């Protein structure tokens, strides 16, 4: 799949740090010369990650492929069961990131549903593009959820999010959604900065001062590592 970078795509730079450094990072953002402030109220983010049976999306990320995609279904709020939300194809080419979305207005899960029933409800509402995405990524790998904090610089050119409290639920080879058995996962914090192409130099100067030790991995990669080690 050849990915053409849209004009409005943004640079995305993501880091993973220790959850114990959360308060330190909050303080750094709030005292930064860029004048970061809270942009939106905190909220819980929930995702189902779909992949191919050969873990194509995971392999692309692991190898550091310059262009890659991954499919997830996202909804917000306290409900662990999949609620109304959006099917998102997240696209990445080098440091550029963007999303293709299709809304799923009716909750795709009803109590007692199997994964086949969940997928059928999504297919029914997703439209041609969404049905193609689900066809290309038929395998539900994991559900994760976390609390997200939103920040924006004083001039609103640089956005940052902090994700903490991640929980991961293994879905591999389960006939129905596993909503109770959590995988053990190290307490991590995922920090992401997003900005337009023309702000790359300034944003780079801001990010260079980040006061934590970091590694670059996605939440999907973290989740797969957790469930693979706990339930091979």
N, CA and C atoms as a LAMMPS dump frame, in Angstrom:
ITEM: TIMESTEP
0
ITEM: NUMBER OF ATOMS
696
ITEM: BOX BOUNDS ff ff ff
-5.0000000000000000e+02 5.0000000000000000e+02
-5.0000000000000000e+02 5.0000000000000000e+02
-5.0000000000000000e+02 5.0000000000000000e+02
ITEM: ATOMS id mol type element x y z
1 1 1 N 0.852 -1.192 0
2 1 2 C 0 0 0
3 1 3 C 0.886 1.239 0
4 2 1 N 0.755 2.081 -1.021
5 2 2 C 1.544 3.299 -1.107
6 2 3 C 0.803 4.433 -0.406
7 3 1 N 1.464 5.058 0.544
8 3 2 C 0.833 6.105 1.332
9 3 3 C 1.265 7.469 0.822
10 4 1 N 0.311 8.27 0.38
11 4 2 C 0.574 9.64 -0.044
12 4 3 C 0.296 10.546 1.14
13 5 1 N 1.292 11.291 1.562
14 5 2 C 1.171 12.128 2.753
15 5 3 C 0.261 13.322 2.457
16 6 1 N -0.852 13.465 3.18
17 6 2 C -1.738 14.621 2.954
18 6 3 C -1.045 15.929 3.338
19 7 1 N -1.473 17.008 2.723
20 7 2 C -0.884 18.309 3.011
21 7 3 C -1.061 18.713 4.474
22 8 1 N -2.174 18.3 5.079
23 8 2 C -2.453 18.714 6.454
24 8 3 C -1.942 17.706 7.492
25 9 1 N -1.14 16.732 7.06
26 9 2 C -0.599 15.768 8.016
27 9 3 C 0.381 16.469 8.948
28 10 1 N 0.55 15.887 10.125
29 10 2 C 1.4 16.498 11.139
30 10 3 C 2.589 15.585 11.465
31 11 1 N 3.652 16.224 11.906
32 11 2 C 4.743 15.464 12.489
33 11 3 C 4.257 14.873 13.804
34 12 1 N 4.618 13.633 14.05
35 12 2 C 4.271 12.976 15.305
36 12 3 C 5.526 12.349 15.889
37 13 1 N 5.82 12.698 17.129
38 13 2 C 6.971 12.117 17.819
39 13 3 C 6.478 11.579 19.152
40 14 1 N 6.723 10.297 19.385
41 14 2 C 6.172 9.607 20.557
42 14 3 C 7.293 8.984 21.364
43 15 1 N 7.162 9.071 22.684
44 15 2 C 8.141 8.494 23.598
45 15 3 C 7.441 7.67 24.661
46 16 1 N 8.16 6.702 25.201
47 16 2 C 7.67 5.917 26.329
48 16 3 C 8.622 6.105 27.497
49 17 1 N 8.072 6.48 28.644
50 17 2 C 8.878 6.654 29.846
51 17 3 C 8.266 5.887 31.002
52 18 1 N 8.855 6.03 32.172
53 18 2 C 8.346 5.366 33.361
54 18 3 C 7.193 6.166 33.953
55 19 1 N 6.169 5.467 34.424
56 19 2 C 5.014 6.145 35.011
57 19 3 C 5.41 6.966 36.239
58 20 1 N 6.463 6.56 36.918
59 20 2 C 6.921 7.285 38.114
60 20 3 C 7.404 8.693 37.785
61 21 1 N 7.651 8.973 36.501
62 21 2 C 8.126 10.299 36.094
63 21 3 C 6.991 11.207 35.615
64 22 1 N 5.756 10.778 35.853
65 22 2 C 4.593 11.508 35.378
66 22 3 C 4.565 12.95 35.902
67 23 1 N 4.664 13.116 37.209
68 23 2 C 4.581 14.464 37.786
69 23 3 C 5.733 15.353 37.318
70 24 1 N 6.889 14.769 37.166
71 24 2 C 8.027 15.536 36.683
72 24 3 C 7.765 16.062 35.276
73 25 1 N 7.189 15.214 34.427
74 25 2 C 6.902 15.65 33.06
75 25 3 C 5.8 16.711 33.042
76 26 1 N 4.772 16.543 33.869
77 26 2 C 3.73 17.572 33.958
78 26 3 C 4.332 18.919 34.325
79 27 1 N 5.208 18.921 35.321
80 27 2 C 5.845 20.169 35.75
81 27 3 C 6.681 20.791 34.649
82 28 1 N 7.387 19.935 33.895
83 28 2 C 8.205 20.449 32.793
84 28 3 C 7.339 21.1 31.721
85 29 1 N 6.229 20.488 31.381
86 29 2 C 5.334 21.073 30.384
87 29 3 C 4.802 22.423 30.841
88 30 1 N 4.367 22.485 32.077
89 30 2 C 3.711 23.703 32.573
90 30 3 C 4.67 24.861 32.793
91 31 1 N 5.965 24.584 32.932
92 31 2 C 6.947 25.658 33.107
93 31 3 C 7.79 25.865 31.859
94 32 1 N 7.469 25.14 30.788
95 32 2 C 8.219 25.241 29.541
96 32 3 C 8.026 26.613 28.911
97 33 1 N 9.057 27.099 28.216
98 33 2 C 8.97 28.404 27.552
99 33 3 C 7.875 28.443 26.496
100 34 1 N 7.462 27.271 25.993
101 34 2 C 6.384 27.229 24.997
102 34 3 C 5.027 27.522 25.625
103 35 1 N 4.951 27.548 26.952
104 35 2 C 3.707 27.923 27.632
105 35 3 C 2.605 26.894 27.507
106 36 1 N 2.93 25.623 27.689
107 36 2 C 1.905 24.583 27.582
108 36 3 C 0.834 24.766 28.654
109 37 1 N -0.412 24.537 28.243
110 37 2 C -1.558 24.581 29.159
111 37 3 C -2.481 23.414 28.821
112 38 1 N -3.409 23.125 29.726
113 38 2 C -4.372 22.063 29.468
114 38 3 C -5.288 22.468 28.322
115 39 1 N -5.426 21.589 27.331
116 39 2 C -6.241 21.895 26.148
117 39 3 C -7.659 21.369 26.278
118 40 1 N -7.824 20.165 26.881
119 40 2 C -9.128 19.522 27.039
120 40 3 C -9.126 18.795 28.382
121 41 1 N -10.304 18.498 28.896
122 41 2 C -10.354 17.681 30.116
123 41 3 C -9.783 16.282 29.862
124 42 1 N -9.192 15.702 30.896
125 42 2 C -8.694 14.326 30.793
126 42 3 C -9.851 13.386 30.445
127 43 1 N -9.55 12.296 29.749
128 43 2 C -10.587 11.296 29.476
129 43 3 C -9.957 9.928 29.25
130 44 1 N -10.779 8.896 29.413
131 44 2 C -10.326 7.529 29.204
132 44 3 C -10.467 7.183 27.731
133 45 1 N -9.397 6.638 27.162
134 45 2 C -9.364 6.214 25.764
135 45 3 C -9.354 4.687 25.723
136 46 1 N -10.221 4.107 24.9
137 46 2 C -10.315 2.649 24.743
138 46 3 C -10.091 2.29 23.279
139 47 1 N -9.359 1.207 23.031
140 47 2 C -9.072 0.787 21.659
141 47 3 C -9.139 -0.726 21.511
142 48 1 N -9.661 -1.171 20.385
143 48 2 C -9.465 -2.538 19.916
144 48 3 C -8.482 -2.456 18.759
145 49 1 N -7.395 -3.209 18.83
146 49 2 C -6.432 -3.246 17.729
147 49 3 C -6.655 -4.508 16.903
148 50 1 N -6.823 -4.313 15.607
149 50 2 C -6.969 -5.408 14.654
150 50 3 C -5.684 -5.533 13.833
151 51 1 N -5.377 -6.743 13.419
152 51 2 C -4.185 -6.966 12.599
153 51 3 C -4.476 -8.102 11.634
154 52 1 N -3.521 -8.401 10.759
155 52 2 C -3.627 -9.585 9.928
156 52 3 C -3.255 -10.82 10.73
157 53 1 N -3.59 -11.986 10.223
158 53 2 C -3.25 -13.215 10.94
159 53 3 C -1.739 -13.425 11.032
160 54 1 N -0.986 -12.775 10.171
161 54 2 C 0.473 -12.834 10.228
162 54 3 C 1.069 -11.638 10.969
163 55 1 N 0.225 -10.874 11.657
164 55 2 C 0.676 -9.694 12.411
165 55 3 C 1.431 -8.718 11.51
166 56 1 N 0.822 -8.387 10.385
167 56 2 C 1.478 -7.507 9.421
168 56 3 C 1.788 -6.135 10.012
169 57 1 N 0.798 -5.525 10.688
170 57 2 C 0.998 -4.188 11.251
171 57 3 C 2.072 -4.21 12.327
172 58 1 N 2.057 -5.259 13.156
173 58 2 C 3.083 -5.39 14.187
174 58 3 C 4.463 -5.523 13.55
175 59 1 N 4.563 -6.321 12.499
176 59 2 C 5.84 -6.506 11.823
177 59 3 C 6.358 -5.221 11.203
178 60 1 N 5.461 -4.428 10.606
179 60 2 C 5.87 -3.151 10.025
180 60 3 C 6.459 -2.237 11.09
181 61 1 N 5.8 -2.187 12.243
182 61 2 C 6.265 -1.323 13.324
183 61 3 C 7.574 -1.827 13.898
184 62 1 N 7.665 -3.137 14.088
185 62 2 C 8.868 -3.728 14.669
186 62 3 C 10.089 -3.483 13.796
187 63 1 N 9.896 -3.558 12.488
188 63 2 C 11.019 -3.393 11.565
189 63 3 C 11.343 -1.923 11.304
190 64 1 N 10.478 -1.023 11.784
191 64 2 C 10.702 0.397 11.538
192 64 3 C 10.436 0.802 10.11
193 65 1 N 9.489 0.124 9.444
194 65 2 C 9.161 0.438 8.046
195 65 3 C 8.82 1.92 7.91
196 66 1 N 9.279 2.533 6.846
197 66 2 C 9.073 3.972 6.668
198 66 3 C 7.609 4.317 6.457
199 67 1 N 6.828 3.374 5.901
200 67 2 C 5.394 3.605 5.782
201 67 3 C 4.652 2.39 6.329
202 68 1 N 3.641 2.673 7.146
203 68 2 C 2.929 1.592 7.809
204 68 3 C 1.538 2.043 8.197
205 69 1 N 0.662 1.069 8.421
206 69 2 C -0.702 1.352 8.857
207 69 3 C -1.07 0.397 9.986
208 70 1 N -2.046 0.798 10.779
209 70 2 C -2.641 -0.113 11.758
210 70 3 C -4.088 0.3 11.951
211 71 1 N -4.911 -0.686 12.271
212 71 2 C -6.351 -0.473 12.386
213 71 3 C -6.782 -0.632 13.836
214 72 1 N -7.581 0.323 14.284
215 72 2 C -8.118 0.225 15.632
216 72 3 C -9.544 0.759 15.649
217 73 1 N -10.299 0.287 16.614
218 73 2 C -11.619 0.84 16.886
219 73 3 C -11.515 1.585 18.205
220 74 1 N -11.89 2.864 18.223
221 74 2 C -11.696 3.709 19.405
222 74 3 C -13.015 4.245 19.918
223 75 1 N -13.162 4.194 21.236
224 75 2 C -14.27 4.873 21.904
225 75 3 C -13.76 5.477 23.201
226 76 1 N -14.499 6.432 23.737
227 76 2 C -14.069 7.159 24.929
228 76 3 C -15.023 6.899 26.087
229 77 1 N -14.497 7.012 27.29
230 77 2 C -15.334 6.888 28.474
231 77 3 C -15.008 5.664 29.301
232 78 1 N -15.764 5.483 30.378
233 78 2 C -15.46 4.454 31.367
234 78 3 C -15.863 3.05 30.93
235 79 1 N -16.745 2.928 29.948
236 79 2 C -17.22 1.611 29.538
237 79 3 C -16.102 0.795 28.893
238 80 1 N -15.811 -0.372 29.466
239 80 2 C -14.813 -1.253 28.852
240 80 3 C -15.392 -1.974 27.643
241 81 1 N -16.709 -2.189 27.63
242 81 2 C -17.317 -2.839 26.47
243 81 3 C -17.387 -1.846 25.312
244 82 1 N -17.105 -2.286 24.093
245 82 2 C -17.053 -1.369 22.948
246 82 3 C -18.34 -0.584 22.762
247 83 1 N -18.218 0.728 22.822
248 83 2 C -19.351 1.649 22.719
249 83 3 C -19.304 2.343 21.36
250 84 1 N -20.212 3.299 21.144
251 84 2 C -20.185 4.087 19.918
252 84 3 C -18.816 4.749 19.779
253 85 1 N -18.274 4.758 18.576
254 85 2 C -16.946 5.318 18.393
255 85 3 C -16.582 5.443 16.931
256 86 1 N -15.31 5.232 16.625
257 86 2 C -14.826 5.359 15.254
258 86 3 C -13.841 4.247 14.93
259 87 1 N -13.95 3.747 13.713
260 87 2 C -12.952 2.843 13.167
261 87 3 C -11.887 3.726 12.525
262 88 1 N -10.628 3.539 12.921
263 88 2 C -9.562 4.417 12.463
264 88 3 C -8.441 3.607 11.804
265 89 1 N -8.074 3.99 10.608
266 89 2 C -6.868 3.47 9.986
267 89 3 C -5.79 4.512 10.218
268 90 1 N -4.846 4.184 11.078
269 90 2 C -3.786 5.132 11.399
270 90 3 C -2.633 4.914 10.435
271 91 1 N -2.262 5.973 9.723
272 91 2 C -1.235 5.888 8.694
273 91 3 C 0.01 6.656 9.131
274 92 1 N 1.153 6.117 8.792
275 92 2 C 2.419 6.748 9.158
276 92 3 C 3.379 6.625 7.991
277 93 1 N 4.013 7.721 7.643
278 93 2 C 5.095 7.696 6.661
279 93 3 C 6.225 8.537 7.208
280 94 1 N 7.318 7.866 7.529
281 94 2 C 8.414 8.507 8.254
282 94 3 C 7.85 9.136 9.538
283 95 1 N 8.054 10.433 9.754
284 95 2 C 7.518 11.053 10.974
285 95 3 C 6.129 11.661 10.766
286 96 1 N 5.584 11.577 9.561
287 96 2 C 4.264 12.142 9.302
288 96 3 C 3.185 11.145 9.706
289 97 1 N 2.139 11.64 10.363
290 97 2 C 1.043 10.775 10.757
291 97 3 C -0.303 11.391 10.446
292 98 1 N -1.268 10.555 10.076
293 98 2 C -2.634 11.008 9.846
294 98 3 C -3.575 9.821 10.009
295 99 1 N -4.879 10.099 10.096
296 99 2 C -5.86 9.041 10.32
297 99 3 C -6.974 9.136 9.304
298 100 1 N -7.447 7.98 8.859
299 100 2 C -8.669 7.867 8.077
300 100 3 C -9.715 7.285 9.013
301 101 1 N -10.906 7.874 9.057
302 101 2 C -11.899 7.485 10.052
303 101 3 C -13.251 7.208 9.416
304 102 1 N -13.975 6.309 10.056
305 102 2 C -15.383 6.116 9.72
306 102 3 C -16.142 5.894 11.022
307 103 1 N -17.246 6.616 11.246
308 103 2 C -17.955 6.504 12.52
309 103 3 C -18.749 5.204 12.627
310 104 1 N -18.834 4.695 13.838
311 104 2 C -19.692 3.555 14.171
312 104 3 C -20.655 4.082 15.236
313 105 1 N -21.861 4.446 14.805
314 105 2 C -22.761 5.181 15.691
315 105 3 C -23.47 4.288 16.699
316 106 1 N -23.767 3.054 16.314
317 106 2 C -24.399 2.128 17.25
318 106 3 C -23.329 1.249 17.885
319 107 1 N -23.383 1.049 19.209
320 107 2 C -22.362 0.209 19.855
321 107 3 C -22.219 -1.127 19.149
322 108 1 N -21.004 -1.519 18.789
323 108 2 C -20.81 -2.769 18.037
324 108 3 C -20.858 -4.019 18.914
325 109 1 N -20.962 -3.833 20.233
326 109 2 C -20.969 -4.982 21.144
327 109 3 C -22.24 -4.993 21.967
328 110 1 N -22.852 -6.146 22.066
329 110 2 C -23.972 -6.392 22.97
330 110 3 C -23.572 -7.543 23.896
331 111 1 N -24.048 -7.543 25.147
332 111 2 C -23.647 -8.599 26.089
333 111 3 C -23.822 -9.994 25.492
334 112 1 N -22.771 -10.794 25.605
335 112 2 C -22.804 -12.162 25.096
336 112 3 C -22.348 -12.307 23.668
337 113 1 N -22.015 -11.197 22.995
338 113 2 C -21.598 -11.257 21.594
339 113 3 C -20.268 -11.982 21.423
340 114 1 N -20.118 -12.637 20.289
341 114 2 C -18.834 -13.181 19.865
342 114 3 C -18.101 -12.115 19.048
343 115 1 N -16.824 -12.381 18.757
344 115 2 C -16.088 -11.448 17.916
345 115 3 C -16.671 -11.391 16.503
346 116 1 N -17.208 -12.49 16.027
347 116 2 C -17.836 -12.482 14.695
348 116 3 C -19.015 -11.523 14.664
349 117 1 N -19.806 -11.503 15.73
350 117 2 C -20.948 -10.596 15.791
351 117 3 C -20.501 -9.142 15.904
352 118 1 N -19.442 -8.899 16.685
353 118 2 C -18.914 -7.538 16.809
354 118 3 C -18.444 -7.033 15.445
355 119 1 N -17.705 -7.862 14.734
356 119 2 C -17.201 -7.454 13.423
357 119 3 C -18.341 -7.22 12.433
358 120 1 N -19.38 -8.05 12.499
359 120 2 C -20.511 -7.862 11.591
360 120 3 C -21.198 -6.519 11.844
361 121 1 N -21.357 -6.155 13.103
362 121 2 C -21.981 -4.859 13.412
363 121 3 C -21.114 -3.701 12.908
364 122 1 N -19.812 -3.85 13.035
365 122 2 C -18.923 -2.819 12.5
366 122 3 C -19.022 -2.752 10.984
367 123 1 N -18.982 -3.908 10.338
368 123 2 C -19.062 -3.968 8.881
369 123 3 C -20.326 -3.291 8.365
370 124 1 N -21.429 -3.525 9.069
371 124 2 C -22.715 -2.985 8.645
372 124 3 C -22.717 -1.459 8.651
373 125 1 N -21.955 -0.861 9.556
374 125 2 C -21.985 0.591 9.722
375 125 3 C -20.796 1.308 9.101
376 126 1 N -19.759 0.564 8.701
377 126 2 C -18.475 1.182 8.39
378 126 3 C -18.392 1.809 7.006
379 127 1 N -19.222 1.416 6.061
380 127 2 C -19.08 1.924 4.711
381 127 3 C -18.013 1.154 3.952
382 128 1 N -17.884 1.41 2.646
383 128 2 C -16.967 0.62 1.802
384 128 3 C -15.519 0.639 2.29
385 129 1 N -15.001 1.821 2.652
386 129 2 C -13.602 1.898 3.094
387 129 3 C -13.388 1.105 4.378
388 130 1 N -14.271 1.322 5.34
389 130 2 C -14.132 0.625 6.611
390 130 3 C -14.23 -0.881 6.46
391 131 1 N -15.114 -1.342 5.578
392 131 2 C -15.226 -2.786 5.35
393 131 3 C -13.939 -3.342 4.742
394 132 1 N -13.307 -2.551 3.89
395 132 2 C -12.031 -2.976 3.316
396 132 3 C -10.955 -3.068 4.398
397 133 1 N -10.915 -2.079 5.289
398 133 2 C -9.93 -2.104 6.372
399 133 3 C -10.111 -3.349 7.242
400 134 1 N -11.364 -3.65 7.588
401 134 2 C -11.627 -4.821 8.422
402 134 3 C -11.304 -6.117 7.679
403 135 1 N -11.505 -6.108 6.386
404 135 2 C -11.135 -7.277 5.599
405 135 3 C -9.63 -7.495 5.565
406 136 1 N -8.877 -6.401 5.539
407 136 2 C -7.421 -6.489 5.518
408 136 3 C -6.835 -6.764 6.899
409 137 1 N -7.6 -6.441 7.96
410 137 2 C -7.13 -6.611 9.347
411 137 3 C -8.216 -7.373 10.121
412 138 1 N -8.369 -8.663 9.873
413 138 2 C -9.516 -9.401 10.419
414 138 3 C -9.349 -9.903 11.852
415 139 1 N -8.142 -9.792 12.415
416 139 2 C -7.803 -10.49 13.652
417 139 3 C -7.776 -9.527 14.84
418 140 1 N -8.722 -9.625 15.797
419 140 2 C -8.663 -8.774 16.995
420 140 3 C -7.543 -9.255 17.918
421 141 1 N -6.548 -8.407 18.132
422 141 2 C -5.36 -8.81 18.897
423 141 3 C -5.466 -8.423 20.368
424 142 1 N -5.86 -7.179 20.631
425 142 2 C -5.919 -6.737 22.02
426 142 3 C -6.874 -5.559 22.167
427 143 1 N -7.328 -5.377 23.399
428 143 2 C -8.024 -4.164 23.826
429 143 3 C -7.121 -3.472 24.835
430 144 1 N -6.93 -2.165 24.672
431 144 2 C -6.238 -1.421 25.713
432 144 3 C -7.035 -0.179 26.089
433 145 1 N -6.714 0.348 27.262
434 145 2 C -7.365 1.577 27.734
435 145 3 C -6.38 2.313 28.622
436 146 1 N -6.534 3.636 28.675
437 146 2 C -5.614 4.465 29.462
438 146 3 C -6.256 5.836 29.666
439 147 1 N -5.695 6.601 30.576
440 147 2 C -6.139 7.967 30.828
441 147 3 C -5.255 8.907 30.023
442 148 1 N -5.884 9.817 29.276
443 148 2 C -5.134 10.749 28.433
444 148 3 C -5.291 12.178 28.94
445 149 1 N -4.145 12.869 29.04
446 149 2 C -4.111 14.294 29.353
447 149 3 C -3.731 15.054 28.083
448 150 1 N -4.349 16.224 27.878
449 150 2 C -4.154 16.992 26.648
450 150 3 C -3.525 18.356 26.972
451 151 1 N -2.49 18.709 26.23
452 151 2 C -1.809 19.984 26.41
453 151 3 C -1.598 20.652 25.06
454 152 1 N -1.5 21.994 25.088
455 152 2 C -1.215 22.747 23.871
456 152 3 C -0.332 23.935 24.245
457 153 1 N 0.571 24.301 23.356
458 153 2 C 1.442 25.444 23.6
459 153 3 C 0.639 26.736 23.56
460 154 1 N 1.216 27.801 24.072
461 154 2 C 0.506 29.08 24.161
462 154 3 C 0.033 29.57 22.801
463 155 1 N 0.816 29.333 21.756
464 155 2 C 0.422 29.757 20.405
465 155 3 C -0.394 28.687 19.678
466 156 1 N -0.652 27.562 20.35
467 156 2 C -1.454 26.448 19.836
468 156 3 C -0.811 25.735 18.646
469 157 1 N 0.496 25.913 18.467
470 157 2 C 1.178 25.26 17.352
471 157 3 C 1.677 23.852 17.696
472 158 1 N 1.911 23.589 18.959
473 158 2 C 2.439 22.296 19.388
474 158 3 C 1.457 21.67 20.369
475 159 1 N 1.044 20.447 20.079
476 159 2 C 0.141 19.727 20.976
477 159 3 C 0.879 18.549 21.603
478 160 1 N 0.515 18.251 22.83
479 160 2 C 1.141 17.139 23.534
480 160 3 C 0.075 16.363 24.292
481 161 1 N 0.259 15.064 24.378
482 161 2 C -0.618 14.233 25.193
483 161 3 C 0.252 13.359 26.09
484 162 1 N -0.287 13.052 27.267
485 162 2 C 0.342 12.108 28.186
486 162 3 C -0.679 11.016 28.461
487 163 1 N -0.287 9.767 28.253
488 163 2 C -1.158 8.616 28.507
489 163 3 C -0.583 7.805 29.659
490 164 1 N -1.408 7.564 30.67
491 164 2 C -0.963 6.816 31.843
492 164 3 C -2.032 5.793 32.231
493 165 1 N -1.643 4.868 33.112
494 165 2 C -2.599 3.889 33.634
495 165 3 C -3.077 2.898 32.6
496 166 1 N -2.184 2.438 31.722
497 166 2 C -2.615 1.543 30.647
498 166 3 C -2.979 0.157 31.171
499 167 1 N -4.096 -0.358 30.681
500 167 2 C -4.516 -1.739 30.921
501 167 3 C -4.65 -2.43 29.573
502 168 1 N -4.256 -3.707 29.508
503 168 2 C -4.254 -4.465 28.25
504 168 3 C -4.984 -5.786 28.454
505 169 1 N -5.848 -6.144 27.486
506 169 2 C -6.626 -7.381 27.528
507 169 3 C -6.364 -8.172 26.254
508 170 1 N -5.874 -9.378 26.417
509 170 2 C -5.533 -10.242 25.286
510 170 3 C -6.809 -10.72 24.582
511 171 1 N -6.876 -10.576 23.265
512 171 2 C -8.033 -11.033 22.49
513 171 3 C -7.681 -12.139 21.494
514 172 1 N -6.425 -12.544 21.443
515 172 2 C -6.004 -13.516 20.439
516 172 3 C -6.725 -14.85 20.63
517 173 1 N -7.311 -15.307 19.553
518 173 2 C -7.94 -16.634 19.518
519 173 3 C -9.069 -16.789 20.534
520 174 1 N -9.617 -15.675 20.998
521 174 2 C -10.766 -15.735 21.899
522 174 3 C -12.037 -15.699 21.047
523 175 1 N -13.016 -16.572 21.297
524 175 2 C -14.249 -16.532 20.511
525 175 3 C -15.077 -15.282 20.784
526 176 1 N -14.925 -14.715 21.988
527 176 2 C -15.68 -13.527 22.384
528 176 3 C -14.725 -12.555 23.066
529 177 1 N -15.075 -11.265 23.116
530 177 2 C -14.187 -10.288 23.751
531 177 3 C -13.841 -10.659 25.189
532 178 1 N -12.546 -10.653 25.491
533 178 2 C -12.053 -10.846 26.849
534 178 3 C -12.017 -9.488 27.524
535 179 1 N -12.922 -9.283 28.479
536 179 2 C -13.034 -7.99 29.147
537 179 3 C -12.685 -8.087 30.623
538 180 1 N -12.142 -9.208 31.05
539 180 2 C -11.879 -9.406 32.477
540 180 3 C -10.429 -9.768 32.783
541 181 1 N -9.794 -10.538 31.946
542 181 2 C -8.452 -11.031 32.257
543 181 3 C -7.399 -10.087 31.684
544 182 1 N -6.776 -9.314 32.57
545 182 2 C -5.777 -8.341 32.151
546 182 3 C -4.396 -8.963 32.101
547 183 1 N -3.606 -8.472 31.168
548 183 2 C -2.201 -8.875 31.108
549 183 3 C -1.395 -8.017 32.078
550 184 1 N -0.342 -8.599 32.634
551 184 2 C 0.575 -7.811 33.462
552 184 3 C 1.399 -6.907 32.555
553 185 1 N 1.48 -5.645 32.933
554 185 2 C 2.227 -4.693 32.109
555 185 3 C 2.947 -3.722 33.023
556 186 1 N 4.171 -3.388 32.693
557 186 2 C 4.941 -2.439 33.491
558 186 3 C 4.25 -1.078 33.456
559 187 1 N 4.25 -0.357 34.572
560 187 2 C 3.615 0.971 34.597
561 187 3 C 4.392 1.958 33.731
562 188 1 N 3.836 2.295 32.602
563 188 2 C 4.512 3.164 31.641
564 188 3 C 3.726 4.455 31.429
565 189 1 N 4.377 5.387 30.792
566 189 2 C 3.779 6.668 30.411
567 189 3 C 4.162 6.913 28.953
568 190 1 N 3.18 7.182 28.117
569 190 2 C 3.436 7.455 26.7
570 190 3 C 3.179 8.936 26.439
571 191 1 N 4.173 9.595 25.878
572 191 2 C 4.115 11.035 25.616
573 191 3 C 4.206 11.238 24.111
574 192 1 N 3.305 12.06 23.568
575 192 2 C 3.33 12.306 22.122
576 192 3 C 3.22 13.791 21.844
577 193 1 N 4.033 14.252 20.901
578 193 2 C 3.998 15.637 20.436
579 193 3 C 3.547 15.643 18.984
580 194 1 N 2.68 16.595 18.636
581 194 2 C 2.196 16.732 17.268
582 194 3 C 2.296 18.198 16.856
583 195 1 N 2.739 18.423 15.605
584 195 2 C 2.924 19.788 15.136
585 195 3 C 3.004 19.794 13.619
586 196 1 N 2.766 20.945 13.021
587 196 2 C 2.782 21.089 11.564
588 196 3 C 4.212 21.094 11.037
589 197 1 N 4.352 20.858 9.757
590 197 2 C 5.683 20.775 9.147
591 197 3 C 6.499 22.037 9.391
592 198 1 N 5.842 23.196 9.262
593 198 2 C 6.588 24.454 9.381
594 198 3 C 7.065 24.725 10.809
595 199 1 N 6.553 23.966 11.77
596 199 2 C 6.961 24.159 13.166
597 199 3 C 7.979 23.127 13.623
598 200 1 N 8.524 22.377 12.683
599 200 2 C 9.407 21.27 13.043
600 200 3 C 10.626 21.733 13.826
601 201 1 N 11.296 22.8 13.38
602 201 2 C 12.52 23.238 14.033
603 201 3 C 12.243 23.702 15.467
604 202 1 N 11.222 24.511 15.627
605 202 2 C 10.886 25.01 16.965
606 202 3 C 10.464 23.876 17.879
607 203 1 N 9.624 22.975 17.375
608 203 2 C 9.173 21.854 18.19
609 203 3 C 10.342 20.966 18.588
610 204 1 N 11.287 20.787 17.664
611 204 2 C 12.454 19.983 17.976
612 204 3 C 13.239 20.557 19.146
613 205 1 N 13.364 21.878 19.194
614 205 2 C 14.062 22.514 20.308
615 205 3 C 13.332 22.287 21.626
616 206 1 N 12.006 22.325 21.571
617 206 2 C 11.207 22.093 22.778
618 206 3 C 11.384 20.656 23.263
619 207 1 N 11.275 19.711 22.344
620 207 2 C 11.323 18.291 22.71
621 207 3 C 12.697 17.883 23.221
622 208 1 N 13.746 18.527 22.712
623 208 2 C 15.096 18.183 23.152
624 208 3 C 15.273 18.322 24.657
625 209 1 N 14.493 19.189 25.262
626 209 2 C 14.634 19.421 26.695
627 209 3 C 13.817 18.498 27.566
628 210 1 N 13.168 17.493 26.999
629 210 2 C 12.295 16.618 27.786
630 210 3 C 13.112 15.952 28.9
631 211 1 N 12.655 16.004 30.146
632 211 2 C 13.511 15.629 31.284
633 211 3 C 13.387 14.171 31.705
634 212 1 N 13.054 13.282 30.786
635 212 2 C 12.919 11.876 31.16
636 212 3 C 13.703 11.02 30.184
637 213 1 N 14.078 9.842 30.64
638 213 2 C 14.694 8.877 29.741
639 213 3 C 13.58 8.203 28.947
640 214 1 N 13.76 8.116 27.646
641 214 2 C 12.654 7.673 26.805
642 214 3 C 13.097 6.594 25.826
643 215 1 N 12.115 5.83 25.342
644 215 2 C 12.312 4.905 24.23
645 215 3 C 11.128 5.075 23.3
646 216 1 N 11.305 4.753 22.023
647 216 2 C 10.257 4.997 21.035
648 216 3 C 9.549 3.701 20.687
649 217 1 N 8.354 3.531 21.22
650 217 2 C 7.511 2.38 20.903
651 217 3 C 6.055 2.822 20.935
652 218 1 N 5.209 2.144 20.172
653 218 2 C 3.789 2.466 20.172
654 218 3 C 3.073 1.676 21.26
655 219 1 N 1.876 2.133 21.594
656 219 2 C 1.075 1.42 22.604
657 219 3 C 0.671 0.033 22.1
658 220 1 N 0.499 -0.098 20.803
659 220 2 C 0.196 -1.43 20.258
660 220 3 C 1.379 -2.367 20.487
661 221 1 N 2.592 -1.881 20.25
662 221 2 C 3.781 -2.698 20.471
663 221 3 C 3.911 -3.081 21.94
664 222 1 N 3.668 -2.126 22.822
665 222 2 C 3.738 -2.405 24.258
666 222 3 C 2.715 -3.467 24.638
667 223 1 N 1.492 -3.336 24.105
668 223 2 C 0.432 -4.288 24.417
669 223 3 C 0.732 -5.682 23.913
670 224 1 N 1.237 -5.792 22.686
671 224 2 C 1.564 -7.105 22.132
672 224 3 C 2.665 -7.762 22.959
673 225 1 N 3.654 -6.988 23.357
674 225 2 C 4.732 -7.539 24.178
675 225 3 C 4.184 -8.066 25.502
676 226 1 N 3.228 -7.343 26.085
677 226 2 C 2.65 -7.761 27.382
678 226 3 C 1.866 -9.046 27.255
679 227 1 N 1.013 -9.16 26.234
680 227 2 C 0.19 -10.363 26.142
681 227 3 C 1.015 -11.558 25.657
682 228 1 N 2.036 -11.308 24.855
683 228 2 C 2.863 -12.416 24.374
684 228 3 C 3.672 -13.024 25.504
685 229 1 N 4.127 -12.2 26.44
686 229 2 C 4.929 -12.721 27.542
687 229 3 C 4.058 -13.383 28.601
688 230 1 N 2.803 -12.881 28.751
689 230 2 C 1.919 -13.429 29.783
690 230 3 C 1.189 -14.675 29.306
691 231 1 N 0.694 -14.625 28.045
692 231 2 C -0.112 -15.713 27.509
693 231 3 C 0.396 -16.069 26.126
694 232 1 N 1.531 -16.75 26.006
695 232 2 C 2.111 -17.036 24.684
696 232 3 C 1.21 -17.935 23.846
